[in-house]
Amino acid sequence: MNKLLVASLASSLALAAAGTCLAQTTTTVTTKGDVLLMQQVHKEHQLDLPKRGQSMAQVLKQFGAPLQKLDTRGGDSAKHPPINRWVYAGYTVYFERNHVIHAVINPPPGNS
């Protein structure tokens, strides 16, 4: 009986140690991802990008014509409104119907 108890205890300790190592590894990866995301958000706040709620006409007036207007996505039902994307040098503006919902910095070439 003692051997069974010792073996069970040893197995429990090994699993606990493995779980701790796994948790530490996951935390490290998440931390690096958080830092990269925070850097991206910081860059977006430093740039003069279109603001949420601006109309397409306001964006055109303030930022000029986009380099490219991508095909509209969605729009097949009220639950899926049309999403338009305008690409400018360095960032992309996302519209729901005709109002800005987000503007994001374009990823560097080869990092998409």
QUIPE-V425838 format. One record per pair of residues at least 6 apart in sequence whose ideal C-beta (glycine too) atoms are under 8 Angstrom apart, sorted by the first residue. I is the first residue (numbers start at 0). J is the second residue. Records with the same first field share a line. If there is no record, write none. Layout:
I->J  J
This chain:
39->104
42->104
43->90  102  103  104
46->89  90  104
48->90  92  102
49->57  58  61  62  92  99  102
50->99  102
51->99  100  101
52->98  99
53->61  98  99
54->97  98  99
55->83  94  97  98
58->85  92  99
62->87  92
65->85  86  87  92
66->86  87  88
67->85  86
68->83  84  85  86
69->83  84  85  86
71->81  82  83
72->81  82  84
73->79  80  81  82
74->80  81  82
80->95  96
81->95  96
82->93  94  95  100
83->93  94  97
84->91  92  93  94
85->91  92  94
86->105
89->104  105
90->102  103  104  105
91->102  103  105
92->99  101  102
93->99  100  101  102  103
94->100
